[in-house]
């Protein structure tokens, strides 16, 4: 969050004026700041080359990552070749089969042929002009015409004037609900219309009107007041256990996203669609399952209704793990490990550091009860460079790495509770001032990991796939600019051994801006964001990555702080490609909550830049949440010369009471309570709470629908902007 000279706080969307706080988030990309050198610099082989290297023990020899280029054509579709696990020894690094990629375009409309009657030689023209037939405008729903207050109805239309703007209005609501542009044939593509929470249940009308032709068409929809509920069976699980979820009270024939602690899970069926508002689906409890209470959430993509239930994790181990990749430790870039212990007893924490050489160091830290503790990586005397980290605690804590750079933008890296075989990173660029690097941590003590990096670009542009070999106990860095320069790039990383993947971006003059972000492990049809802004020279952009083979129709719906609809934007994203949604093209202002829905599984990130992205002085980046949670932890609060705000968003139609407990470094606690109305979002100005400059926070609710939250930290000179979505439980 940042402030203007008059003292108004502006942040990841946050602004504090007297006793009132409104917010606006600021965005970026993700990554390690220290540029790889020597052994950590990735080497790119010729497309058909095969390299063989002898591996030595994990703690002695320096091992440079092997990056093998996999040729790809612009007209094929990528395939993933399974790679066998290889024990540490003398591995042979061989390029996998040639993944291919198919560029998928948006289908074009072909006008029907018109029969023409030829006049005979003896026919005399009458001189009377045949009247021109004006097509009748029509409007139809793409999907269901039934939704919940706060939901969305997607429509398309035809019969309008070529290339004209078509406005969409909703009965009972003043102003324009959405707009679209007709193609040369007078048709407009599917466009989402947000349904305000204030709209009365019952039958309502959507009207489409051509601004030039004045042609109009209507569609009758049905708005419901739904009461959703989910049940879990069994209620206690271990990683690998199949969990059954049954839901009722959703809209008819709508897609539902299931999440665990705010992150999407892989379900069966892969896409859940309700029958008369009900569904049954299963998922396998992942390694990221927490010991004790976890939140399972179901979110209706069309009704925007949610329900949550508690799932108890039963783990054989008592420890809590967090993993990080790509943290910097140089003369000008510094990493500080923030550890939040909200328990009534002290916690013993083991920190294990990994480097590009395969060397490994372990340090022990004790964190007092009900307190936040900051640990400097530089204090351990490690060599300069980029490192990975595993945090092993004997109690349920939260961990984050705060990245500070001398005189430049910083960021925060949230830990993940387990490595994975698949990672996605939507935002990314190698053009202009952008420098992108991807860090990969292989925490295995014995197994080599082969990681296929699929570099996805906008449709019609060149893509590339390479295979990276990462040795045991090693954190390696891959220079994406060297692999695919001057492109906007999304990454899909697919490994044969569990790894952790992080992206770092620097941008602006002299690399002033920085974003760092660990990837997500699942694509989904629903992504929720607490805040967006176009105020104070902030550019907010949503990047949509479609890793699937088929196209995806994606709608971003915007709402005000009180839950009112501000319009929507819809984009088609071809398979194996990416696209962006610029908020300023649809709505302007701050304090904007955003719900992004899709008819196919996609990955969505929000980037905010202070200034034009290529010349930005700072930026931030977050992934959306795939569902709500009943508890969110923020371990990295900082008010040392900075402004901090927590933004909470209730995307459901049920009121959610929230309790926020803040923990200082000295054991001090401060409690705040607030009520989130349906569709509304609120902010907490942390600077007003008189905490120690470094602190943590735990937000919780007793509501069965849950909430989502985000943290924004910035300075008033617009050179620091940090966003974090917290650790959901």
N, C-alpha and C positions, 0 to 999 in steps of 0.2 A: 504494500500500500504506500502511496506517496502523498505529499501535501503541497498545496499551493502557498504562496507567500502570505495569504490572509489567514492561514492556519487551518483551512479546510483539509481534512485528511482524504486522500484519494488512494485507492489501492487496487489490488487485484480487483478492483472495482470499488474500493471502500472510500467513503468520504464522511468525515465527522464534522458536523457543524453544530456547535453548542451541544445540546443533548441528543441530537438526532444523527444517525449514521446511515448513509446510503452507500452502496458499494459498486465497484466495477473492476473486474479482474484483468490482469495483464499477462501476456503469453510469450511463449518461445519454443524451444526445442528440447534437447537434453544432451549432457555429456561430460566427459572427463576433460579437464582443462590442459593438463600437461601433455604436450605432444610427444608421441612415442619416439624413443631414440635408441640407437644401437639394436640390441636384441629384440626390443619390443616393437620395432617398426615392421609392419607386415610386408612380406615379399610376395609379389604377384608373378606367378609362373606363366609361360606361354600357354595358350589354350590347350594344346595337346600334350604338354609336358607332364612327366611323372617324376616326383622327387622322392628320394629315399634318404632317411637320416637315422642315425643311431641315437636312441634316447638314453640318457644317463639317469641317475637317481634324481628324484623330484626335488632334492634340496641342494644340489651342487651345481650342475651345469646350466648355463643360460640357454633357453630354448626359444628361438624366434618363431612366431606363428607362421604356419605354412598356409598361404592363400592360393588355391588353385582355381584358375578361371575356368568356368564352364560355358562353352559357346552357346548362345541362344539366338534364335531367329525371331523376327518381329511378328511372325505369323504362326507361332506354335504355342502350346499351353504347357506351363511348367509341371514337371513331374518330380516326385521325390523318391530317390533310390535309398532303400534301407541300407545302413552301413553297420557292419558287425562291430561289437565292442572289442577293443584291442587292449590287451594287458600291457603295462609298461614294459618295454623291452626294446626291441628293434623294429619299430613300426614301419610299414610301407605306406606312404601317403599317395593315394591314387585318386585321381578325379573320379567323381561318381559319373553315372550316365548323364547324358546331355539333357538337362531339363529344358523344356521348350516352353514357349509362351504364345498365347493367341491374343492378338489385339482385338478387342470386342468393341464394336462401334454401336452407337445408338441407332436402332432401326429407323429408316426413313419411310415417311408415308408416301405411297404411290397413288396419285389420283386415278380414279377409274376412267377408262377410255370412254369417249363420247362418239356415238355412231353419227356419221355424216352422210346425208342423202345427196347423191350427185344429180344435178339437173340434166335432163336430156337436151340434145342440141336444138330441139324445136320449142323448148319451154321459154316463155318470156318472163323476165323478172317483173314482179308486181310493184317493186319500189317501196313496199311496206316493211319496216324493220321488225324483226322478231323480238318480242319483249325478253329482257334479261331476267332469268330466274334468280331471286335472292334466296340463298340457302337459309333455312330456319336454324337459329342457334339452339344448341342442346347442351345439357349438363348431365353428367352421370357420375356415380360414385365408383371409385376404384377400391373395391372391398366393401365392407359393411356400411350401411347407412345408420347404424345404431352406435352410440357412444355414451360415455359418462361425462358429466361436467368436468372440465379440465382436460378432456381428451382431444382427439383430432379426427377429422373426416377428410379423406383424400378424394379429390374430384378431378375430372378432366372435361374438356369441352370442345365443341366444334361448331362451324357455321358462323364464325366471327370474321371480321375484315382481316385481310392478310397483314401480319406484323403489327397489329394494334395491341395496346395494353388492355387487359381484361381485369376489372376489379371484382372482387368477391366480397359480398356483404352477408351478414347474418341477421335474421329477424330478431328483434329485441335487443340489438346491440348497435350502438352508433359507431360510425367510422368504417374504414375498410378492414376486413378480417385478413385478407391476403390479396395478392395480385399475381398475374401471369402475363406472358407475352405470346400472342398467337403466332404460329409459323406462317410461311407463305401460302398455306392452304386454309388458313383461318382456324386451325386447331391449336389448343394449348395442352402441354404435357401435364401429367398428374401433379397436383399441387395440394399441399396440406392446409386445412382450415382449422385453426385452434378454437376450441369451444371454451368460453370463459366459465369459471366456477360460479359466477353470478347469474348465469343463464338458467332460467326456470326449467325444470324437467318437463318433458312432453314433446309434441311435434313442433319443429322449427323449420325455417326455410333458408337455404343458401341461394343467393341470387348472383349470377355472373352477368356483368354488363360491359360491353365494348365501349371504350372511351371515345372512339371515333365514329363507329357505325351506330352506336346506341342500341345495338341488338342485345337482347337479354334472354336468359334462360334460368329456370329455377329447379331446385331439387329439395324434396322434403326429407328431413332427417328426424331421427328420434333420439332425444336426450334423456338418459336415465339417471336415477340416483341409486347407485349400486352399493351393496355391502359385500365386500370380498372377505374371503377366509381361506387359509391353507392349513392342512394337517400333514404331519410328518410321520413316517413309519419306516424303521424304528426311530425312537426319539434320542437314542444314544448310539453313536457309530464310531468306528475306527477308520483310519485311511484304508481305502480299498473296499469298504462296505457299500453295498447298493442301497441307496435311500429312495423311497417312494414319496412323491409329493402329490397331494390331491388338492385342487382348488375349486372354489365355487364363487359365484357372484361377479364374474367378469362379463364383459360384453360378449355377445354371440359372435362366433367365428373370428375372434381376434387372436393375434399372436401374443404369447406371454413369454417373458424372459425370466429365467430363474438365476439367482445369484447367491453366492455364499460369501458373507462378510463384504458385500458390495461389489464383488467381482463375478462375472458370468461363469457358469459351470457348463461342461459338456453334457447334454441331456439326451435321453431317448424318449420320444422322437427328437431329432436334431432341431426341428422347428416346432414349437408347441402351439397348436391352434385349438381354441375352445370349441366345444359343442354345447350350444345353449348356455354358454357362460361357464362351463365346467371343463376341467382337464385332469388328466393323470399322467405323470411323467416320472422318470427316474434319473438319477445321476449317481456316479461313483464318488464317494468322499475322497477328495484329493489329498496329496501330501501336505498342502497348506492348511489343513484342518487344525484348529487350535485346541489345546487342552482346555476343557471346560466349556463355557457358553460360546456358541457361534450363532450368527443370524442367517437364516434362509429367507430370502425375499422373492416374491412373485410380483412382476410388474406388467400390467396390460399395456401393450404398445399403442393401442387405439383409445381405450378408455382412460389411460393414464392412472388407473387405479392400482393400488398396491396392497399387499398383505405380507406380514412377516411372522415367523415363528422361530423359537429357540431350538437349536440342535446341539446336543452335548457331545463334545469330542472326548473319546476315551483313548488315550495314547499310552503306549508301554513306557515311553520316556517321560520324565517329569520336566525336562528342560524346554525352554522356548528358544527357537532359532530365528535369526534374521541374516539374510545374505545381501551383499552389495558388490557391484562391479564398477570399475572406472573412476575411483576417487583420486584426486590429485594430491601430490605432496611435493611442492617445488618451492623455490625461493619467493615466488610471487603468488602462488596458489596454495591455499591451506585447507585442510579438512579437519573438522571438529565433530566428534561422535557425540550425539545427544542421546542420553539414556534416561527414560522416564520410568520411575518405579512408583505406581499408584497404590502399592500394597502397604499394609501396616507393619510389615517386617522388611529388614534389609534384604537386598538381592546380591548374590555373587555372580559376576559376569566374566566370562572368558572371551577375549578378543583374539581371533586368529587372522593374521594378515597374509595375503598371497601376492606374489610379484611375478613379473614376466620371466624371471630367471628360474622359477620353480621353487625359490626359497620360501620358507614359511616361518613366521614368528608368532608367538603366543604371549599375551599379557593378561593379567588378572586385575579386575576392578571391582570394588564394592560400592554399591549405590544405596544410600540410606533410605529408610522408609519414607513414603509420601514426599518424594523429592525428585528433582531433576539434577543430573550431573553431566558436565561437559568434559570430554577427554580429547586432548590435542594429539593428532597422529604424529606431528613433528616432534613432540616431546620424547618420543621413543627412539629418536636418532636413526630412523630408517633412511636408506638411500633415496634420493629424489626420483620421482617418476609417478606412475599410476599404479594403484593397488586395488585388490579385492579384499573383502572382509566377511568373516562369519562371526556373528554374535551369539553366544551360547549362555543363557541365563537360567538360574534355578527357579525363577518365578515368572509370571506373565508380565512382561514389561513392554515398552515400545522403544524403537531405535531408529535414528535418522542420522545421516551425515550432512552437516552444514558446510558448504563450500564457500570460502571467502577468498577474494582476489584483491590485491593491493590496488586501490583506486578505480576498480571496475566492478561490474555486476557480479553477483554471486548466485547461488541456488541451493536447493536442498534435495538430497536423494533419500527417499523412503526405502526401508528394507523390505524384502519379501521373505516369507517364512519357509520357502523351499525352492530349490532349483527345479527346472522344468525342461521338457524336450522341445517346446514350441514357444516362440516369443514374437510379438508384433510391435512395431513402432511406426505410427502413421506419419507424424511430422518429420521433416528432414529436407535439407537442400544442400547442394554443392555449387550453387551459382552465386555470382557476385561476391559479397564479403563473407558468405557462409562457409564455415569449415566444419565438416561432420566426421566424427569418429564413433565407432561402435566398439565397446569393451565387452569381452566375454570371459567369465570366470568359470573354470572347471574345478570344483572343490573335491573331486574324487582323488583318493590317495593312489589309485592304481590304474584307472582306466583313461585312455585317451578319448577325447571327444572330437568328432568330425561334425562341423556345423555348416549347414548350407545356408548362405545368405542370399535371399531372393530380393533384388533391388527393383521395386515396382515404381513405375512412373505414370504420368497422365497418358491416357489412351493415345496411341499413334506415335509415342516417343520410344526411343531405345531403352530397353531394360537390360539387366545383366544378372547372372547367377554365378557365385563363386563358392568354393568349399574351403573352410578354414579348419586347420588342425590345431587343437588346443591340448597341450600336455597336462598331466595330472598336477593338481595344486598350483595352477598357473592362471594369472590374469593377463590376457593378451588384448592388444588394441589394433583395430583395423581402420585404415584411413579410407573413408568412403569417397572423398574427393579424388583420390588416385584411381579408384575403380570406375567411377561414373561421374566425371566432372560436368558442371554446368547443367544440372538436372534437379528438379524437385523429386525427392526420393522417399518412398516408404520402404520399410524393411520387414520381411518375414524370415525369421531364423528358425531352422528345423535341425535338430541335433539327434545323434544316436546315443548320447549320454546326457543326463540332466546337467544343465548349465544355467548361468545367470547372464542376461544380456542387457546392456545399458547403452544409451545413445547420448552423446554430448554434442552440442552445437555452440559455436561462437559466431558472432556476427557484428555488423556495425564497424565504424571506424576504429582500426586497431584492435578488432575483436572485443569491443567494449561490452557487448551483450553476451550472456551465457544462459543456457538451459541444460539441465541434466535430468534424465528420466530413465528409470528401469522400464522395460517393456511390460505389456500385459500378455497373458497366456491363452486368452480365448477371444474370438470375435463374437459379437452379439447383435441383436436387432434393436437394442435400446441403450442409449447413453444419456446420462443426466448430468447437468452442470449447474452449479449454484449461481454463477454470475458471469456476465460479460459486459463490456462497455465500449463505446466509441468516443467517450469524452476525453478531454485533456490530451489530445494528440495520441490516443491509444488506438492501435489497429488490432482488431480481434478477428482471427481466422480459425475456422474449424477445418481440419484435414480429415478426410474419410478415406480409409484404406480398405479395398475390397480384395481379400486374398482368395476368394472363391472363383470358380469357373464362370458362373452366371452373373448377369448384371444385377445391380441393386438400385432401388428407388429410395432415396434418402430424404427425409424431411426434418428440418430444424424448426421447431416451434418456440417462439419467444413470448415470455410473460413478464409482467411488471412485478414490483415488490409486493403488491397486494394480490397478485394472481390473475390480473386481467390480461387478455390476449393482446399481443403487440404485433401479430402477423407471423408469417412463416416463409421459409425458402425451401425449395425442393430441387434436388440435383440427381441426375442419373450417373451412376458410377459403373463403368464396364468391368467385367471380370478381370482379375489380375492387374488392376490399375488403381489409381488414386484420383481424388478430386478435392476441391476446396469450396467452402462456403464463407463468403466475406459478410460479416454481420452488418456493416455499414450500408450494404446494398439494399437491405430490407428495413432496418430500424436504426435509429440513432438515440443516444442517451446512455445512461448508466443504470446499474441495479437491475440487469436483465437476466432472468433465469432462462435456461435453455434445455429443452428436451429434444434429443435427436433420435428418430425412429427410422427403421429400414425394413423392407420386405425380405431381406437376406442378411446373413451375418456379416457385419463389417466392424472396423475398429475406428474410433473417433477420438482425436485429440484437439484441445483448444490451445492455441498460441496467442499470446498478447504481446505486442511490441510497443515501446514508447518511441514514437516516430515511425517513419517508413521502415519496414523490416530490414532492408539492406543497409540503412544508416541508423538503426535504432541505438539508443544509449543503454537500454536495458530491456529485458523481456522475461516472460515466464511461460510455463507449459504444464498442463495437467491432462490426464485421461479423464473421461467421464466415469461415473459410477453406473453399473448395470442394474442396480437396485438399491433399496434403502437399507440402513442398518440401525440398530438400537443403541450402539455404542461406538464412538469414534475417538481415537487418541491422537494428540498432536505433541510429539516429543521435542520440537525444535523452536519454541517461541523465542523472540528476540526483540526487545524494545531499546537496545543500546544505540541511540541516535536514529532510530527507525520507528515507523508507525506500523502497528500490527492490528489486524482485524480478523475475527472469525465470522464467516458467513454461513448461515444455516438455511436450508431450503426444504420445505415440505411439499413434495410433488403430488400428494394424495388429496382426497376430498375429506379427510378426517383431521381434526385438530390434534396436534402433537405437543405435549408439554416437554420441555427439555431442561435438564440440569447440567450446568457447566462447572466443573471443579478445576481450579488452577493450582499448580504445584510449583513453588519456588525452589531455589537451590538450598535454602536454609531450612526446609521443612515446613515453611509457611504455606497455608492453603487459603484460597478465596473461592467462595461459591456464588454463582449467578444462576437465576432461574428466569425462563422466558417461555412464552406460548407461541407456537407456530400455527397460524391459521391455514386452512386449506389453500394450497397453491402459493402461499406467501413465503418470503424469505426475510430474515432479519440478520443484523450484525451486532457483534460485541466489540466495542473499542477497548482493546486490551490495555492500551497505555494508561487508561483511567483507573486501573485496578491496583496500582502501587505494588506491583510484584517486583522480584529481583529481575534484572534485565534478561537473564536466561531462565526459562521456565517451560513447563509443559501443561497440557490441558486434557481433561477427559470429559466428553460430552455424552450424555445418555438420556434415554426416554423410556417411559413405561408404556408408550403408545404401541399398539400392535402393528402400525403401519410404518414406523421408523422415520428416518430423515437422512439427508446427506449434508455434508459440511465441507468447508474449504478454508484454508488459512492464507492470508495475504500479508506480506511484509515488504516495505519499501522505504526509501529515504526521500527527503523533500527536494533533492537536487536531480531526481529522475535518473540516477545512475545505478540504483539497486532495485530489483523487482523479483520477489520470490513467491511462488505459489505452491501449496501442498494440499492434497485431498485427504491427508491423514490416514491412519491405519484403522480400518473399520473392523468391528467384531459383531 
